[in-house]
Amino acid sequence: MRLWTGDDDASHVQIGRLDMTPGRNDDLVSTTFAATEVTVEETAAGGTLAWHTAPVRQLVVTLAGTLQFITRDGEQFLLAPGDVLLAEDTTGSGHQWRLEGADPWRRMYVRLGKNAVVPFVAD
């Protein structure tokens, strides 16, 4: 998934994937891109976060838990374990989320380098 700010100053959702090509050992591999730091966080079951924008351009990798995201325009999507969110809505009207179910939300934030090109491909 990708969250980004449009010309209308609103956050929007784009469904897609990270582009990967065959690499060594027959694995699929993305191109490399610069990251400045990585953190891991956990929010207890029942957690929510009111309207906000992404603090920085980053990847958010969900390790556990399921979240419902919504933009002010009503666009919605779910994040589940294994999903990667490219958060690029650092300005504008923002988004909010709520944790679904009884599991905590464990995630890894990968802050992207200033000029990092993430190989996101929209569906």
C-alpha positions, 0 to 999 in steps of 0.5 A, a space after each residue: 500500500 501507499 499513502 500519498 498527498 495529492 494536489 488536493 492536499 488530501 491523503 490518498 491510497 494506492 494499492 500495489 507492490 514493491 517491484 522485484 526481479 530474480 536475484 541470487 538463489 532464485 529469490 526475488 529482490 528489489 533494487 536497493 534504496 537508502 534508509 537512515 534508521 530503523 525502529 520497532 514499535 508496539 501498540 496494545 490491542 484496541 489502539 487508535 491514532 486520530 488524524 495525522 500525517 506521516 512524520 517522515 517518508 518511511 516504510 511501515 512493515 506490519 509484523 503482527 496485528 491488523 489495522 483499518 486505515 482511513 483517509 478524510 475522503 473515506 478511502 480505506 484499507 487494511 494492513 495485516 502481518 507481512 504488509 508494507 506501507 509506503 507512507 508518503 503523506 507527510 503533508 495535507 489532511 492525513 489519515 487515521 487508524 484503529 487496531 482490529 482484533 485482540 493482537 497488538 500492532 508490532 511494526 518496523 519503521 524504515 525511515 527513507 533517505 532524502 532521495 530514496 527511490 522506492 520501487 513501488 508499482 501500482 496495481 
